[in-house]
Amino acid sequence: MSVYARRIAKLWERPNALVDAYLIVSPENRFYLSGFTGSAGWLLIGKHSRVLLTDFRYAEQAAAQAPDYEVVVVPRLTQGLAGRVGDSGWKTIGIETHRVTVQMLDQWRNALPGIEWVAAAGHVESLRLVKDANEVARIHKASDIADQALKSITPLIRPGISERAIAVALEHAMRELGADALSFPTIVASGPRGSLPHAEPSTRLLEAQDLVTIDFGAVFDHYHSDETVTWPVSDSQANGRQREIYDIVKQAQTAGLQVLKPGIRVSAVDQATRNVIAQAGLGDYFGHGTGHGVGLEVHEDPFIGPHPLVDFELTVGMVITVEPGVYIPDVLGVRLEDTVVITATGYERLTHWDKQWGAL
């Protein structure tokens, strides 16, 4: 049985899999259940059938990548869907309501008025929460590529270089070292722009007294990495307040990492980091969640925050980030982020850049 067949079997084993079939349209879930990487394709998965609907451009690719499926090439996907469902006897189809547009659902209802479309948001994502050894290895490889790329460009990180030049050099290095893509556009924020958690790299030139935050990641074989470092551009020019805030964020990250183990709720991880920052009187300057899952998407379940929509228990094989930060508007920002995999005894880091002060 292929890895995709095993995943489909697990999908049907879910206690709330009370539908006749699933229609999967999101690229990440489609790949997870089939291996197909084309930009156009829907999976129609019944209990005894698997169909991949695609168009002419991907006929050969779909047949090669998704041998577990019957590949059906159609000029329009909705037309193909109606043709396959019309005489199936199905009454209910589960759909990714968090990924489906109103327009798509209207088209399906018009084409198949006898079908009840059942919300199945999160059904596939629940399977993706726990990574197998092969998935973890790919995330680890993506992390290694990103770490090596950053190491290769650190000589450039000096007063007088622009944020944008750092981002371009780092992105080029990740590609040169084997990244299939970037996890996201690289974030570089220096000096007072550090208070922008998701700053777009600008033409601002680094100054000796700055802190610089770099948030970056690579994709390897469809799996992402995610890591953030903050450094003083020049140790000798940094001031005591910068070092104080850095140490607080480092203590917060350490506190979050120390509680990681199977059975711990994600809200407890967030609380561990948030308490350190709040006790230092900086709670108002930590406004985002402590972390998130990493895998086929750079941001996926479990999301780790003070009020998560689902307060997941950590399980062996989950891959998450721990990334507290402090952002003082127009003054500075510090964020430290590592990606880790949950193990039977705690966690293993998949990102390896030293987070000690002045590691640049």
PLY file of the C-alpha trace (Angstrom):
ply
format ascii 1.0
element vertex 360
property float x
property float y
property float z
element edge 359
property int vertex1
property int vertex2
end_header
0.00 0.00 0.00
1.41 3.39 -0.98
1.81 6.25 1.48
-1.10 8.00 -0.24
-3.36 4.97 0.07
-2.52 4.77 3.78
-3.40 8.43 4.23
-6.71 7.97 2.44
-7.49 4.98 4.65
-6.85 7.15 7.72
-9.15 9.82 6.30
-11.99 7.32 6.17
-11.19 6.12 9.69
-11.98 9.55 11.13
-15.03 9.38 13.43
-16.72 12.27 11.60
-16.08 10.95 8.08
-19.84 10.61 7.60
-19.99 11.36 3.88
-20.14 9.29 0.72
-17.11 10.99 -0.83
-14.59 13.79 -0.41
-13.81 16.53 -2.92
-10.31 17.90 -2.31
-9.32 21.11 -4.10
-6.55 22.74 -2.04
-3.04 22.21 -3.46
-1.49 21.08 -0.17
-4.19 18.53 0.67
-4.30 17.36 -2.93
-0.56 16.69 -2.86
-0.76 15.05 0.57
-3.35 12.54 -0.63
-2.08 11.92 -4.16
1.44 13.23 -4.87
0.12 15.38 -7.72
1.80 18.79 -7.95
0.03 20.40 -10.92
-1.79 23.69 -10.49
-5.14 22.38 -11.75
-6.75 19.32 -10.27
-9.43 18.04 -7.91
-9.48 14.75 -6.05
-12.81 12.94 -5.85
-12.36 10.22 -3.25
-15.08 7.67 -2.63
-14.82 4.71 -0.31
-14.05 2.45 -3.26
-12.84 4.90 -5.91
-10.22 7.58 -6.41
-10.45 10.03 -9.30
-8.11 12.89 -10.15
-9.82 15.44 -12.38
-7.42 17.64 -14.32
-7.01 19.30 -17.70
-4.97 18.53 -20.81
-1.85 20.31 -19.55
-1.38 17.82 -16.73
-2.56 14.54 -18.25
0.87 12.89 -18.38
2.08 14.44 -15.15
-0.99 13.30 -13.23
-0.68 9.74 -14.51
2.97 9.62 -13.45
2.60 11.30 -10.07
-0.70 9.81 -8.92
-0.81 6.11 -9.93
-3.28 5.40 -7.12
-5.89 7.46 -8.98
-7.93 7.18 -12.14
-6.93 10.30 -14.05
-9.80 11.96 -15.89
-8.90 14.77 -18.29
-11.68 17.29 -18.83
-11.94 20.78 -20.37
-13.67 22.11 -17.24
-13.30 20.61 -13.77
-16.89 21.26 -12.70
-18.13 19.55 -15.86
-15.95 16.55 -15.10
-17.16 16.50 -11.50
-20.79 16.40 -12.58
-20.06 13.56 -14.97
-18.41 11.42 -12.30
-20.86 12.12 -9.48
-24.06 12.06 -11.51
-24.50 8.27 -11.57
-22.51 7.39 -8.44
-25.46 7.10 -6.09
-23.75 9.43 -3.65
-25.87 11.80 -1.61
-23.24 13.62 0.47
-19.81 14.98 -0.43
-17.40 16.45 2.12
-15.70 19.66 1.03
-12.93 21.89 2.37
-15.20 24.76 3.34
-12.17 26.79 4.48
-10.67 26.50 0.96
-13.75 26.64 -1.28
-15.03 29.93 -2.69
-18.69 30.92 -2.80
-18.48 30.86 -6.59
-17.16 27.28 -6.63
-19.89 26.06 -4.30
-22.57 27.80 -6.38
-21.26 26.04 -9.50
-21.30 22.65 -7.78
-24.82 23.17 -6.47
-26.05 24.13 -9.91
-24.31 21.18 -11.57
-25.37 18.64 -8.93
-28.58 19.84 -7.25
-29.19 16.48 -5.58
-25.94 16.48 -3.60
-25.62 17.69 -0.02
-22.29 19.48 0.38
-20.98 18.78 3.88
-18.43 20.92 5.70
-15.24 18.90 6.12
-12.80 21.67 7.02
-9.77 20.32 8.79
-10.36 16.64 8.03
-7.19 16.28 5.95
-5.28 18.82 8.01
-5.86 16.68 11.10
-3.88 13.91 9.39
-1.12 16.36 8.49
-0.63 17.37 12.14
1.69 14.43 12.78
4.59 14.03 10.37
6.14 10.70 9.45
9.91 10.20 9.39
10.14 11.08 5.71
8.29 14.35 6.21
10.45 15.30 9.18
13.57 14.53 7.14
12.43 16.90 4.38
11.72 19.69 6.86
15.14 19.07 8.40
16.78 19.28 4.97
14.94 22.52 4.20
16.15 23.89 7.54
19.73 22.85 6.81
19.63 24.60 3.45
18.34 27.79 5.05
20.92 27.68 7.86
23.78 27.11 5.42
22.53 29.95 3.24
22.45 32.38 6.15
25.93 31.32 7.21
27.22 31.97 3.70
26.00 35.58 3.64
26.85 36.68 7.19
30.02 38.49 6.02
27.70 40.89 4.19
25.79 41.87 7.32
27.72 45.00 8.22
26.99 48.72 8.51
26.14 50.24 5.14
24.34 47.30 3.51
20.63 47.62 2.84
17.92 45.33 4.18
16.93 44.57 0.62
20.46 43.53 -0.35
20.59 41.09 2.58
17.25 39.57 1.57
18.30 39.18 -2.07
21.61 37.57 -1.13
19.97 35.16 1.31
17.24 34.14 -1.11
19.80 33.57 -3.87
21.96 31.48 -1.52
19.01 29.29 -0.51
18.25 28.61 -4.16
21.90 27.89 -4.93
22.05 25.40 -2.06
19.08 23.41 -3.32
15.89 25.09 -2.16
12.96 24.38 -4.49
11.35 27.65 -3.41
11.24 30.13 -0.56
8.93 29.46 2.37
7.90 33.13 2.16
9.47 36.43 1.09
12.42 36.96 3.43
11.88 39.47 6.23
14.76 41.80 7.10
14.07 44.57 9.60
16.77 46.77 11.10
16.91 49.44 13.76
13.52 51.08 14.43
11.96 49.01 11.62
12.47 45.96 13.82
9.16 46.77 15.48
7.42 45.63 12.28
7.00 41.85 12.79
6.51 41.20 9.07
8.51 44.07 7.62
9.22 44.10 3.91
12.95 44.62 3.31
13.61 48.26 2.50
16.46 50.34 1.15
17.37 51.36 4.70
21.09 50.90 5.35
22.18 49.06 8.47
23.89 51.16 11.12
26.43 49.95 13.66
24.11 50.55 16.62
21.20 48.58 15.09
19.67 45.26 15.83
18.65 43.39 12.67
15.97 40.71 12.54
15.95 38.15 9.71
13.03 35.73 9.28
13.65 33.23 6.50
12.87 29.76 5.22
13.42 27.31 2.38
11.24 24.69 0.72
12.67 21.26 -0.02
10.57 18.59 -1.74
7.38 20.50 -0.85
8.18 20.91 2.86
9.02 24.23 4.52
11.44 25.54 7.09
11.02 28.63 9.26
13.56 30.40 11.48
14.21 33.89 12.84
17.40 35.43 14.19
18.04 38.85 15.70
21.58 40.18 15.91
23.41 43.34 16.93
25.08 44.64 13.80
28.09 45.52 15.95
28.46 44.10 19.47
30.55 47.05 20.55
27.91 49.57 19.45
24.85 47.84 20.97
23.33 49.41 24.07
22.25 47.88 27.35
18.53 48.16 26.66
18.90 46.19 23.41
20.77 43.43 25.24
18.22 43.43 28.06
15.28 42.96 25.69
17.16 40.34 23.72
17.84 38.36 26.89
14.17 38.54 27.88
13.08 37.16 24.50
15.73 34.45 24.71
14.48 33.49 28.19
10.92 33.41 26.85
11.87 31.12 23.99
13.77 28.84 26.35
10.74 28.68 28.65
8.51 27.69 25.74
10.92 25.03 24.56
11.32 23.58 28.04
7.63 22.69 28.38
7.46 20.86 25.04
6.51 17.21 25.39
3.64 14.94 24.34
0.38 15.73 26.10
1.05 19.43 26.70
-1.60 21.79 25.33
-0.48 24.46 22.88
-2.00 27.13 25.13
0.45 26.07 27.86
3.36 26.59 25.48
2.11 30.07 24.71
1.61 30.82 28.39
5.17 29.77 29.20
6.66 32.28 26.77
4.13 35.02 27.46
4.66 34.88 31.24
8.37 35.66 30.89
7.73 38.69 28.72
4.81 39.91 30.84
6.80 39.60 34.06
9.45 41.81 32.48
6.80 44.49 31.93
6.78 44.04 28.16
3.58 42.05 27.69
1.95 44.78 25.63
4.77 44.49 23.09
4.24 40.77 22.38
1.08 40.76 20.31
1.29 37.61 18.19
1.11 33.90 18.93
4.07 31.91 20.16
4.22 29.62 17.14
2.58 27.39 14.57
2.88 24.11 12.77
5.23 23.73 9.80
4.99 21.27 6.93
3.45 21.49 3.48
2.52 25.03 4.51
4.80 27.32 6.44
1.87 28.23 8.72
-0.44 25.34 9.54
-2.02 23.63 12.54
-1.34 23.55 15.40
-1.42 27.31 15.93
0.08 28.24 19.30
-1.45 31.29 20.93
-3.27 32.48 24.04
-6.72 31.67 22.65
-6.26 28.98 19.95
-9.33 27.91 17.98
-8.31 24.35 18.87
-6.17 23.80 21.97
-4.28 20.84 20.53
-2.32 18.42 22.66
1.22 18.02 21.41
1.89 14.59 19.92
5.06 12.81 18.86
5.79 13.82 15.26
4.24 17.29 15.36
6.54 19.95 13.90
6.10 23.42 15.38
7.85 26.75 15.85
8.53 28.62 19.07
8.97 32.31 18.25
8.30 34.91 20.95
9.10 38.52 20.21
9.08 42.03 21.63
8.32 44.99 19.35
8.59 48.57 20.64
7.21 50.93 17.97
9.82 53.05 16.21
12.53 51.79 18.58
13.42 48.13 18.03
12.21 44.59 17.68
13.56 41.21 18.75
12.23 37.83 17.63
13.86 34.41 18.01
12.39 31.40 16.24
13.25 27.75 15.94
11.42 24.85 14.32
11.31 21.64 16.36
9.77 18.17 16.16
8.05 16.72 19.21
9.65 13.49 20.44
8.72 10.95 23.12
10.94 12.74 25.64
10.52 16.35 24.56
11.68 17.87 21.30
14.46 17.95 18.73
15.52 21.14 17.00
15.37 21.11 13.23
16.84 24.60 12.90
20.28 25.04 14.34
21.40 28.66 14.21
22.84 29.73 17.57
20.39 32.08 19.31
22.91 33.48 21.78
23.51 37.23 21.76
26.04 38.26 19.15
26.07 34.92 17.30
26.61 36.83 14.05
0 1
1 2
2 3
3 4
4 5
5 6
6 7
7 8
8 9
9 10
10 11
11 12
12 13
13 14
14 15
15 16
16 17
17 18
18 19
19 20
20 21
21 22
22 23
23 24
24 25
25 26
26 27
27 28
28 29
29 30
30 31
31 32
32 33
33 34
34 35
35 36
36 37
37 38
38 39
39 40
40 41
41 42
42 43
43 44
44 45
45 46
46 47
47 48
48 49
49 50
50 51
51 52
52 53
53 54
54 55
55 56
56 57
57 58
58 59
59 60
60 61
61 62
62 63
63 64
64 65
65 66
66 67
67 68
68 69
69 70
70 71
71 72
72 73
73 74
74 75
75 76
76 77
77 78
78 79
79 80
80 81
81 82
82 83
83 84
84 85
85 86
86 87
87 88
88 89
89 90
90 91
91 92
92 93
93 94
94 95
95 96
96 97
97 98
98 99
99 100
100 101
101 102
102 103
103 104
104 105
105 106
106 107
107 108
108 109
109 110
110 111
111 112
112 113
113 114
114 115
115 116
116 117
117 118
118 119
119 120
120 121
121 122
122 123
123 124
124 125
125 126
126 127
127 128
128 129
129 130
130 131
131 132
132 133
133 134
134 135
135 136
136 137
137 138
138 139
139 140
140 141
141 142
142 143
143 144
144 145
145 146
146 147
147 148
148 149
149 150
150 151
151 152
152 153
153 154
154 155
155 156
156 157
157 158
158 159
159 160
160 161
161 162
162 163
163 164
164 165
165 166
166 167
167 168
168 169
169 170
170 171
171 172
172 173
173 174
174 175
175 176
176 177
177 178
178 179
179 180
180 181
181 182
182 183
183 184
184 185
185 186
186 187
187 188
188 189
189 190
190 191
191 192
192 193
193 194
194 195
195 196
196 197
197 198
198 199
199 200
200 201
201 202
202 203
203 204
204 205
205 206
206 207
207 208
208 209
209 210
210 211
211 212
212 213
213 214
214 215
215 216
216 217
217 218
218 219
219 220
220 221
221 222
222 223
223 224
224 225
225 226
226 227
227 228
228 229
229 230
230 231
231 232
232 233
233 234
234 235
235 236
236 237
237 238
238 239
239 240
240 241
241 242
242 243
243 244
244 245
245 246
246 247
247 248
248 249
249 250
250 251
251 252
252 253
253 254
254 255
255 256
256 257
257 258
258 259
259 260
260 261
261 262
262 263
263 264
264 265
265 266
266 267
267 268
268 269
269 270
270 271
271 272
272 273
273 274
274 275
275 276
276 277
277 278
278 279
279 280
280 281
281 282
282 283
283 284
284 285
285 286
286 287
287 288
288 289
289 290
290 291
291 292
292 293
293 294
294 295
295 296
296 297
297 298
298 299
299 300
300 301
301 302
302 303
303 304
304 305
305 306
306 307
307 308
308 309
309 310
310 311
311 312
312 313
313 314
314 315
315 316
316 317
317 318
318 319
319 320
320 321
321 322
322 323
323 324
324 325
325 326
326 327
327 328
328 329
329 330
330 331
331 332
332 333
333 334
334 335
335 336
336 337
337 338
338 339
339 340
340 341
341 342
342 343
343 344
344 345
345 346
346 347
347 348
348 349
349 350
350 351
351 352
352 353
353 354
354 355
355 356
356 357
357 358
358 359
